[in-house]
Amino acid sequence: FDDNIATFDTYVNTRSEAIANETLTIPFEVRYEQVSDVVTPGPANTVATITLAYK
């Protein structure tokens, strides 16, 4: 969010108030990180779990 790296178990505020029947767009993107000097072709499977909390 806002070009910051996500940290685990941390809340990120997206807006100060909720409005009934309005769609809230949450900017979110993911990237793969190269962890080896040599990159080879093949599957790049992953799973992510995101928990949204309404307070």
mmJSON file of the N, C-alpha and C atoms, coordinates in Angstrom:
{"data_MODEL":{"atom_site":{
"group_PDB":["ATOM","ATOM","ATOM","ATOM","ATOM","ATOM","ATOM","ATOM","ATOM","ATOM","ATOM","ATOM","ATOM","ATOM","ATOM","ATOM","ATOM","ATOM","ATOM","ATOM","ATOM","ATOM","ATOM","ATOM","ATOM","ATOM","ATOM","ATOM","ATOM","ATOM","ATOM","ATOM","ATOM","ATOM","ATOM","ATOM","ATOM","ATOM","ATOM","ATOM","ATOM","ATOM","ATOM","ATOM","ATOM","ATOM","ATOM","ATOM","ATOM","ATOM","ATOM","ATOM","ATOM","ATOM","ATOM","ATOM","ATOM","ATOM","ATOM","ATOM","ATOM","ATOM","ATOM","ATOM","ATOM","ATOM","ATOM","ATOM","ATOM","ATOM","ATOM","ATOM","ATOM","ATOM","ATOM","ATOM","ATOM","ATOM","ATOM","ATOM","ATOM","ATOM","ATOM","ATOM","ATOM","ATOM","ATOM","ATOM","ATOM","ATOM","ATOM","ATOM","ATOM","ATOM","ATOM","ATOM","ATOM","ATOM","ATOM","ATOM","ATOM","ATOM","ATOM","ATOM","ATOM","ATOM","ATOM","ATOM","ATOM","ATOM","ATOM","ATOM","ATOM","ATOM","ATOM","ATOM","ATOM","ATOM","ATOM","ATOM","ATOM","ATOM","ATOM","ATOM","ATOM","ATOM","ATOM","ATOM","ATOM","ATOM","ATOM","ATOM","ATOM","ATOM","ATOM","ATOM","ATOM","ATOM","ATOM","ATOM","ATOM","ATOM","ATOM","ATOM","ATOM","ATOM","ATOM","ATOM","ATOM","ATOM","ATOM","ATOM","ATOM","ATOM","ATOM","ATOM","ATOM","ATOM","ATOM","ATOM","ATOM","ATOM","ATOM","ATOM","ATOM"],
"id":[1,2,3,4,5,6,7,8,9,10,11,12,13,14,15,16,17,18,19,20,21,22,23,24,25,26,27,28,29,30,31,32,33,34,35,36,37,38,39,40,41,42,43,44,45,46,47,48,49,50,51,52,53,54,55,56,57,58,59,60,61,62,63,64,65,66,67,68,69,70,71,72,73,74,75,76,77,78,79,80,81,82,83,84,85,86,87,88,89,90,91,92,93,94,95,96,97,98,99,100,101,102,103,104,105,106,107,108,109,110,111,112,113,114,115,116,117,118,119,120,121,122,123,124,125,126,127,128,129,130,131,132,133,134,135,136,137,138,139,140,141,142,143,144,145,146,147,148,149,150,151,152,153,154,155,156,157,158,159,160,161,162,163,164,165],
"type_symbol":["N","C","C","N","C","C","N","C","C","N","C","C","N","C","C","N","C","C","N","C","C","N","C","C","N","C","C","N","C","C","N","C","C","N","C","C","N","C","C","N","C","C","N","C","C","N","C","C","N","C","C","N","C","C","N","C","C","N","C","C","N","C","C","N","C","C","N","C","C","N","C","C","N","C","C","N","C","C","N","C","C","N","C","C","N","C","C","N","C","C","N","C","C","N","C","C","N","C","C","N","C","C","N","C","C","N","C","C","N","C","C","N","C","C","N","C","C","N","C","C","N","C","C","N","C","C","N","C","C","N","C","C","N","C","C","N","C","C","N","C","C","N","C","C","N","C","C","N","C","C","N","C","C","N","C","C","N","C","C","N","C","C","N","C","C"],
"label_atom_id":["N","CA","C","N","CA","C","N","CA","C","N","CA","C","N","CA","C","N","CA","C","N","CA","C","N","CA","C","N","CA","C","N","CA","C","N","CA","C","N","CA","C","N","CA","C","N","CA","C","N","CA","C","N","CA","C","N","CA","C","N","CA","C","N","CA","C","N","CA","C","N","CA","C","N","CA","C","N","CA","C","N","CA","C","N","CA","C","N","CA","C","N","CA","C","N","CA","C","N","CA","C","N","CA","C","N","CA","C","N","CA","C","N","CA","C","N","CA","C","N","CA","C","N","CA","C","N","CA","C","N","CA","C","N","CA","C","N","CA","C","N","CA","C","N","CA","C","N","CA","C","N","CA","C","N","CA","C","N","CA","C","N","CA","C","N","CA","C","N","CA","C","N","CA","C","N","CA","C","N","CA","C","N","CA","C","N","CA","C","N","CA","C"],
"label_alt_id":[null,null,null,null,null,null,null,null,null,null,null,null,null,null,null,null,null,null,null,null,null,null,null,null,null,null,null,null,null,null,null,null,null,null,null,null,null,null,null,null,null,null,null,null,null,null,null,null,null,null,null,null,null,null,null,null,null,null,null,null,null,null,null,null,null,null,null,null,null,null,null,null,null,null,null,null,null,null,null,null,null,null,null,null,null,null,null,null,null,null,null,null,null,null,null,null,null,null,null,null,null,null,null,null,null,null,null,null,null,null,null,null,null,null,null,null,null,null,null,null,null,null,null,null,null,null,null,null,null,null,null,null,null,null,null,null,null,null,null,null,null,null,null,null,null,null,null,null,null,null,null,null,null,null,null,null,null,null,null,null,null,null,null,null,null],
"label_comp_id":["PHE","PHE","PHE","ASP","ASP","ASP","ASP","ASP","ASP","ASN","ASN","ASN","ILE","ILE","ILE","ALA","ALA","ALA","THR","THR","THR","PHE","PHE","PHE","ASP","ASP","ASP","THR","THR","THR","TYR","TYR","TYR","VAL","VAL","VAL","ASN","ASN","ASN","THR","THR","THR","ARG","ARG","ARG","SER","SER","SER","GLU","GLU","GLU","ALA","ALA","ALA","ILE","ILE","ILE","ALA","ALA","ALA","ASN","ASN","ASN","GLU","GLU","GLU","THR","THR","THR","LEU","LEU","LEU","THR","THR","THR","ILE","ILE","ILE","PRO","PRO","PRO","PHE","PHE","PHE","GLU","GLU","GLU","VAL","VAL","VAL","ARG","ARG","ARG","TYR","TYR","TYR","GLU","GLU","GLU","GLN","GLN","GLN","VAL","VAL","VAL","SER","SER","SER","ASP","ASP","ASP","VAL","VAL","VAL","VAL","VAL","VAL","THR","THR","THR","PRO","PRO","PRO","GLY","GLY","GLY","PRO","PRO","PRO","ALA","ALA","ALA","ASN","ASN","ASN","THR","THR","THR","VAL","VAL","VAL","ALA","ALA","ALA","THR","THR","THR","ILE","ILE","ILE","THR","THR","THR","LEU","LEU","LEU","ALA","ALA","ALA","TYR","TYR","TYR","LYS","LYS","LYS"],
"label_asym_id":["A","A","A","A","A","A","A","A","A","A","A","A","A","A","A","A","A","A","A","A","A","A","A","A","A","A","A","A","A","A","A","A","A","A","A","A","A","A","A","A","A","A","A","A","A","A","A","A","A","A","A","A","A","A","A","A","A","A","A","A","A","A","A","A","A","A","A","A","A","A","A","A","A","A","A","A","A","A","A","A","A","A","A","A","A","A","A","A","A","A","A","A","A","A","A","A","A","A","A","A","A","A","A","A","A","A","A","A","A","A","A","A","A","A","A","A","A","A","A","A","A","A","A","A","A","A","A","A","A","A","A","A","A","A","A","A","A","A","A","A","A","A","A","A","A","A","A","A","A","A","A","A","A","A","A","A","A","A","A","A","A","A","A","A","A"],
"label_entity_id":["1","1","1","1","1","1","1","1","1","1","1","1","1","1","1","1","1","1","1","1","1","1","1","1","1","1","1","1","1","1","1","1","1","1","1","1","1","1","1","1","1","1","1","1","1","1","1","1","1","1","1","1","1","1","1","1","1","1","1","1","1","1","1","1","1","1","1","1","1","1","1","1","1","1","1","1","1","1","1","1","1","1","1","1","1","1","1","1","1","1","1","1","1","1","1","1","1","1","1","1","1","1","1","1","1","1","1","1","1","1","1","1","1","1","1","1","1","1","1","1","1","1","1","1","1","1","1","1","1","1","1","1","1","1","1","1","1","1","1","1","1","1","1","1","1","1","1","1","1","1","1","1","1","1","1","1","1","1","1","1","1","1","1","1","1"],
"label_seq_id":[1,1,1,2,2,2,3,3,3,4,4,4,5,5,5,6,6,6,7,7,7,8,8,8,9,9,9,10,10,10,11,11,11,12,12,12,13,13,13,14,14,14,15,15,15,16,16,16,17,17,17,18,18,18,19,19,19,20,20,20,21,21,21,22,22,22,23,23,23,24,24,24,25,25,25,26,26,26,27,27,27,28,28,28,29,29,29,30,30,30,31,31,31,32,32,32,33,33,33,34,34,34,35,35,35,36,36,36,37,37,37,38,38,38,39,39,39,40,40,40,41,41,41,42,42,42,43,43,43,44,44,44,45,45,45,46,46,46,47,47,47,48,48,48,49,49,49,50,50,50,51,51,51,52,52,52,53,53,53,54,54,54,55,55,55],
"pdbx_PDB_ins_code":[null,null,null,null,null,null,null,null,null,null,null,null,null,null,null,null,null,null,null,null,null,null,null,null,null,null,null,null,null,null,null,null,null,null,null,null,null,null,null,null,null,null,null,null,null,null,null,null,null,null,null,null,null,null,null,null,null,null,null,null,null,null,null,null,null,null,null,null,null,null,null,null,null,null,null,null,null,null,null,null,null,null,null,null,null,null,null,null,null,null,null,null,null,null,null,null,null,null,null,null,null,null,null,null,null,null,null,null,null,null,null,null,null,null,null,null,null,null,null,null,null,null,null,null,null,null,null,null,null,null,null,null,null,null,null,null,null,null,null,null,null,null,null,null,null,null,null,null,null,null,null,null,null,null,null,null,null,null,null,null,null,null,null,null,null],
"Cartn_x":[0.848,0.0,0.887,0.666,1.489,2.965,3.268,4.643,5.397,4.692,5.334,5.269,6.292,6.304,5.402,4.548,3.629,4.39,3.934,4.484,3.373,3.734,2.745,2.137,0.879,0.142,0.125,-0.037,-0.077,-1.322,-2.023,-3.18,-2.722,-3.393,-3.145,-4.476,-4.555,-5.786,-5.941,-7.129,-7.386,-8.261,-9.097,-9.986,-10.477,-10.805,-11.207,-12.673,-13.498,-14.909,-15.449,-16.434,-17.091,-18.383,-18.706,-19.936,-20.802,-22.052,-22.957,-23.099,-23.107,-23.326,-22.3,-21.126,-20.063,-18.964,-18.41,-17.299,-16.008,-15.248,-13.945,-12.87,-12.078,-10.991,-9.726,-9.129,-7.904,-6.749,-5.83,-4.699,-3.81,-3.552,-2.808,-2.066,-0.815,-0.064,0.941,1.292,2.287,3.355,4.501,5.618,6.35,6.929,7.829,9.206,9.911,11.254,12.266,13.262,14.315,15.223,15.368,16.17,17.399,17.628,18.775,19.423,20.714,21.406,20.933,20.496,20.062,18.551,17.851,16.411,16.138,15.364,15.031,13.524,13.081,11.643,10.96,9.709,8.921,7.776,6.99,5.84,6.273,5.469,5.723,4.432,4.106,2.851,3.013,1.95,1.971,0.554,0.455,-0.831,-0.676,-1.679,-1.659,-3.007,-2.971,-4.194,-4.204,-5.275,-5.412,-6.654,-6.498,-7.616,-8.006,-9.265,-9.774,-10.555,-10.278,-10.974,-11.707,-12.954,-13.763,-13.881,-13.383,-13.432,-14.229],
"Cartn_y":[-1.179,0.0,1.232,2.141,3.353,3.033,2.005,1.567,1.099,0.689,0.141,-1.376,-2.013,-3.465,-3.863,-4.844,-5.298,-6.014,-5.813,-6.543,-7.4,-8.547,-9.474,-8.951,-9.279,-8.921,-7.413,-6.646,-5.192,-4.678,-3.748,-3.125,-1.963,-1.806,-0.675,0.039,1.273,2.044,2.476,2.246,2.649,3.889,4.088,5.244,5.419,6.636,6.894,6.577,6.492,6.182,5.321,4.509,3.673,4.349,4.235,4.811,3.668,3.624,2.54,2.424,1.194,0.868,1.498,1.776,2.318,1.271,1.178,0.262,0.918,0.209,0.699,-0.038,0.675,0.082,0.129,-1.039,-1.126,-1.392,-0.446,-0.664,-1.775,-2.768,-3.938,-4.518,-4.832,-5.51,-6.447,-7.466,-8.427,-8.599,-9.022,-9.273,-10.522,-11.207,-12.305,-11.722,-12.285,-11.826,-12.868,-12.419,-13.323,-13.649,-14.946,-15.36,-16.164,-16.28,-17.019,-16.2,-16.413,-15.693,-16.134,-17.39,-17.939,-18.152,-17.613,-17.789,-18.769,-19.805,-20.811,-20.816,-21.176,-21.207,-22.32,-22.115,-23.119,-22.457,-23.261,-22.699,-21.792,-20.806,-19.89,-19.8,-20.881,-20.966,-20.378,-19.776,-19.212,-19.141,-18.954,-18.77,-17.618,-16.762,-15.659,-15.598,-15.284,-15.092,-13.665,-12.959,-11.579,-11.502,-10.954,-10.8,-9.329,-9.047,-7.684,-7.546,-6.496,-6.26,-4.932,-4.947,-3.73,-3.288,-2.113,-1.611,-0.34],
"Cartn_z":[0.0,0.0,0.0,-0.893,-1.029,-1.205,-1.997,-2.28,-1.042,-0.004,1.186,1.152,1.66,1.763,2.923,2.694,3.735,4.842,6.044,7.18,7.767,8.302,8.832,10.123,10.338,11.552,11.799,10.741,10.847,10.128,10.751,10.114,9.24,8.105,7.218,7.034,7.464,7.306,5.859,5.302,3.927,3.847,4.852,4.873,6.306,6.666,8.049,8.316,7.273,7.497,6.371,6.705,5.702,5.273,4.015,3.484,2.968,3.397,3.027,1.514,1.038,-0.378,-1.316,-0.824,-1.667,-1.812,-2.992,-3.228,-2.783,-1.993,-1.54,-2.32,-3.08,-3.842,-2.998,-2.805,-2.016,-2.976,-3.118,-4.024,-3.487,-4.32,-3.871,-5.061,-4.879,-5.932,-5.287,-6.031,-5.547,-6.612,-6.172,-7.084,-6.633,-7.575,-7.236,-6.97,-6.028,-5.697,-6.162,-6.914,-7.372,-6.198,-5.897,-4.745,-5.159,-6.453,-6.966,-8.074,-8.286,-9.355,-10.735,-10.849,-12.126,-12.082,-13.076,-13.18,-14.305,-14.01,-15.018,-15.238,-16.444,-16.711,-15.93,-15.642,-14.934,-14.197,-13.511,-12.8,-11.652,-11.394,-10.276,-9.469,-8.802,-8.056,-6.663,-6.169,-4.828,-4.276,-2.987,-2.314,-1.334,-1.253,-0.29,0.414,1.681,2.454,2.98,2.701,3.152,4.033,5.212,6.131,6.2,5.909,5.996,7.293,8.026,9.29,9.216,9.609,9.636,11.083,11.373,12.752,12.803],
"occupancy":[1.0,1.0,1.0,1.0,1.0,1.0,1.0,1.0,1.0,1.0,1.0,1.0,1.0,1.0,1.0,1.0,1.0,1.0,1.0,1.0,1.0,1.0,1.0,1.0,1.0,1.0,1.0,1.0,1.0,1.0,1.0,1.0,1.0,1.0,1.0,1.0,1.0,1.0,1.0,1.0,1.0,1.0,1.0,1.0,1.0,1.0,1.0,1.0,1.0,1.0,1.0,1.0,1.0,1.0,1.0,1.0,1.0,1.0,1.0,1.0,1.0,1.0,1.0,1.0,1.0,1.0,1.0,1.0,1.0,1.0,1.0,1.0,1.0,1.0,1.0,1.0,1.0,1.0,1.0,1.0,1.0,1.0,1.0,1.0,1.0,1.0,1.0,1.0,1.0,1.0,1.0,1.0,1.0,1.0,1.0,1.0,1.0,1.0,1.0,1.0,1.0,1.0,1.0,1.0,1.0,1.0,1.0,1.0,1.0,1.0,1.0,1.0,1.0,1.0,1.0,1.0,1.0,1.0,1.0,1.0,1.0,1.0,1.0,1.0,1.0,1.0,1.0,1.0,1.0,1.0,1.0,1.0,1.0,1.0,1.0,1.0,1.0,1.0,1.0,1.0,1.0,1.0,1.0,1.0,1.0,1.0,1.0,1.0,1.0,1.0,1.0,1.0,1.0,1.0,1.0,1.0,1.0,1.0,1.0,1.0,1.0,1.0,1.0,1.0,1.0],
"B_iso_or_equiv":[0.0,0.0,0.0,0.0,0.0,0.0,0.0,0.0,0.0,0.0,0.0,0.0,0.0,0.0,0.0,0.0,0.0,0.0,0.0,0.0,0.0,0.0,0.0,0.0,0.0,0.0,0.0,0.0,0.0,0.0,0.0,0.0,0.0,0.0,0.0,0.0,0.0,0.0,0.0,0.0,0.0,0.0,0.0,0.0,0.0,0.0,0.0,0.0,0.0,0.0,0.0,0.0,0.0,0.0,0.0,0.0,0.0,0.0,0.0,0.0,0.0,0.0,0.0,0.0,0.0,0.0,0.0,0.0,0.0,0.0,0.0,0.0,0.0,0.0,0.0,0.0,0.0,0.0,0.0,0.0,0.0,0.0,0.0,0.0,0.0,0.0,0.0,0.0,0.0,0.0,0.0,0.0,0.0,0.0,0.0,0.0,0.0,0.0,0.0,0.0,0.0,0.0,0.0,0.0,0.0,0.0,0.0,0.0,0.0,0.0,0.0,0.0,0.0,0.0,0.0,0.0,0.0,0.0,0.0,0.0,0.0,0.0,0.0,0.0,0.0,0.0,0.0,0.0,0.0,0.0,0.0,0.0,0.0,0.0,0.0,0.0,0.0,0.0,0.0,0.0,0.0,0.0,0.0,0.0,0.0,0.0,0.0,0.0,0.0,0.0,0.0,0.0,0.0,0.0,0.0,0.0,0.0,0.0,0.0,0.0,0.0,0.0,0.0,0.0,0.0],
"pdbx_formal_charge":[null,null,null,null,null,null,null,null,null,null,null,null,null,null,null,null,null,null,null,null,null,null,null,null,null,null,null,null,null,null,null,null,null,null,null,null,null,null,null,null,null,null,null,null,null,null,null,null,null,null,null,null,null,null,null,null,null,null,null,null,null,null,null,null,null,null,null,null,null,null,null,null,null,null,null,null,null,null,null,null,null,null,null,null,null,null,null,null,null,null,null,null,null,null,null,null,null,null,null,null,null,null,null,null,null,null,null,null,null,null,null,null,null,null,null,null,null,null,null,null,null,null,null,null,null,null,null,null,null,null,null,null,null,null,null,null,null,null,null,null,null,null,null,null,null,null,null,null,null,null,null,null,null,null,null,null,null,null,null,null,null,null,null,null,null],
"auth_seq_id":[1,1,1,2,2,2,3,3,3,4,4,4,5,5,5,6,6,6,7,7,7,8,8,8,9,9,9,10,10,10,11,11,11,12,12,12,13,13,13,14,14,14,15,15,15,16,16,16,17,17,17,18,18,18,19,19,19,20,20,20,21,21,21,22,22,22,23,23,23,24,24,24,25,25,25,26,26,26,27,27,27,28,28,28,29,29,29,30,30,30,31,31,31,32,32,32,33,33,33,34,34,34,35,35,35,36,36,36,37,37,37,38,38,38,39,39,39,40,40,40,41,41,41,42,42,42,43,43,43,44,44,44,45,45,45,46,46,46,47,47,47,48,48,48,49,49,49,50,50,50,51,51,51,52,52,52,53,53,53,54,54,54,55,55,55],
"auth_comp_id":["PHE","PHE","PHE","ASP","ASP","ASP","ASP","ASP","ASP","ASN","ASN","ASN","ILE","ILE","ILE","ALA","ALA","ALA","THR","THR","THR","PHE","PHE","PHE","ASP","ASP","ASP","THR","THR","THR","TYR","TYR","TYR","VAL","VAL","VAL","ASN","ASN","ASN","THR","THR","THR","ARG","ARG","ARG","SER","SER","SER","GLU","GLU","GLU","ALA","ALA","ALA","ILE","ILE","ILE","ALA","ALA","ALA","ASN","ASN","ASN","GLU","GLU","GLU","THR","THR","THR","LEU","LEU","LEU","THR","THR","THR","ILE","ILE","ILE","PRO","PRO","PRO","PHE","PHE","PHE","GLU","GLU","GLU","VAL","VAL","VAL","ARG","ARG","ARG","TYR","TYR","TYR","GLU","GLU","GLU","GLN","GLN","GLN","VAL","VAL","VAL","SER","SER","SER","ASP","ASP","ASP","VAL","VAL","VAL","VAL","VAL","VAL","THR","THR","THR","PRO","PRO","PRO","GLY","GLY","GLY","PRO","PRO","PRO","ALA","ALA","ALA","ASN","ASN","ASN","THR","THR","THR","VAL","VAL","VAL","ALA","ALA","ALA","THR","THR","THR","ILE","ILE","ILE","THR","THR","THR","LEU","LEU","LEU","ALA","ALA","ALA","TYR","TYR","TYR","LYS","LYS","LYS"],
"auth_asym_id":["A","A","A","A","A","A","A","A","A","A","A","A","A","A","A","A","A","A","A","A","A","A","A","A","A","A","A","A","A","A","A","A","A","A","A","A","A","A","A","A","A","A","A","A","A","A","A","A","A","A","A","A","A","A","A","A","A","A","A","A","A","A","A","A","A","A","A","A","A","A","A","A","A","A","A","A","A","A","A","A","A","A","A","A","A","A","A","A","A","A","A","A","A","A","A","A","A","A","A","A","A","A","A","A","A","A","A","A","A","A","A","A","A","A","A","A","A","A","A","A","A","A","A","A","A","A","A","A","A","A","A","A","A","A","A","A","A","A","A","A","A","A","A","A","A","A","A","A","A","A","A","A","A","A","A","A","A","A","A","A","A","A","A","A","A"],
"auth_atom_id":["N","CA","C","N","CA","C","N","CA","C","N","CA","C","N","CA","C","N","CA","C","N","CA","C","N","CA","C","N","CA","C","N","CA","C","N","CA","C","N","CA","C","N","CA","C","N","CA","C","N","CA","C","N","CA","C","N","CA","C","N","CA","C","N","CA","C","N","CA","C","N","CA","C","N","CA","C","N","CA","C","N","CA","C","N","CA","C","N","CA","C","N","CA","C","N","CA","C","N","CA","C","N","CA","C","N","CA","C","N","CA","C","N","CA","C","N","CA","C","N","CA","C","N","CA","C","N","CA","C","N","CA","C","N","CA","C","N","CA","C","N","CA","C","N","CA","C","N","CA","C","N","CA","C","N","CA","C","N","CA","C","N","CA","C","N","CA","C","N","CA","C","N","CA","C","N","CA","C","N","CA","C","N","CA","C","N","CA","C","N","CA","C"],
"pdbx_PDB_model_num":[1,1,1,1,1,1,1,1,1,1,1,1,1,1,1,1,1,1,1,1,1,1,1,1,1,1,1,1,1,1,1,1,1,1,1,1,1,1,1,1,1,1,1,1,1,1,1,1,1,1,1,1,1,1,1,1,1,1,1,1,1,1,1,1,1,1,1,1,1,1,1,1,1,1,1,1,1,1,1,1,1,1,1,1,1,1,1,1,1,1,1,1,1,1,1,1,1,1,1,1,1,1,1,1,1,1,1,1,1,1,1,1,1,1,1,1,1,1,1,1,1,1,1,1,1,1,1,1,1,1,1,1,1,1,1,1,1,1,1,1,1,1,1,1,1,1,1,1,1,1,1,1,1,1,1,1,1,1,1,1,1,1,1,1,1]
}}}
